[in-house]
């Protein structure tokens, strides 16, 4: 009996199933994406139809989130508001990740004056305040989804470049790349065929971690009237509208504000989970 108890005590513990931040964040992101894709099926009302006789109604069984100053159903507008937000985030990532990886890998692999020039350019963009520069560019280019994405992408790529350069420097003298050079692989083929795949996991983690900030910046543009223009539903502009009546009709700003919080939390949890899964330095 004593021997059996001792064996059980010395046996390796079973890996308990636990809910990870990646699972929770992934589930929340899936909910957000499904809401955007299935908005016509999920929204109980047309998000743009104005009913002045029902303006500023509180949450009820008919209008779960209440109505805004034009009598539009807030639940429907929050659901449709996920579409421009996710589209804007996707455009920013499509612009920033390739540019950041290209500059970072080129700087880390080529070195010399190329590295110094690329790093100085990166430092210049890192020193610029994201939202202020985005506002200036949108003011010049005009408000809109594409212009907002271009403006935010302009100041969002330097962290990707810095990380890719650091990873490339660590790989440049590795045995893996030495073996590739012995096989006659050099130049662009070595950079983008061998170094790029090794830098991608880090870029994916950084992208997931930065999505929460990107969503807040996009909402900031909408709040200031520089993002998606009415009558399209957009969370930032909805918060701006609700801020005018926040003390009397709090739900007008609370509904889109809660959606922004939900999206930021979802992507932050996903980023933390991906970092724990893909970054060996965080694996216990």
Buried (B, 14 or more C-beta within 10 A) or exposed (E): EEEEEEEEEEEEEEEEEEEBBBEBBBBBBEEBEEBBEEBEEBBEBEBBEBEEEBBBBEBEEEBBBBBBBBBBBBBBBBBBBBBBBBBBBEBBBEBBBEBBBBBBBBBBBBEEEEBEEBBEBBEEBBEEEBBEBBBBBBEEBEBBBEBBBBBBBBBBBBBBBBBBBBBBBEBBEEEEBEEBEEEEBEEEEBBBEBBBEBBBBBBBBBBBBBBBBBBBBBBBBBBBBBBBBEEBBBBBBBBBBBEEBBEEBBBBBBBBBBBBBBBBBBBBBBBBBBBBBBEEEEEE
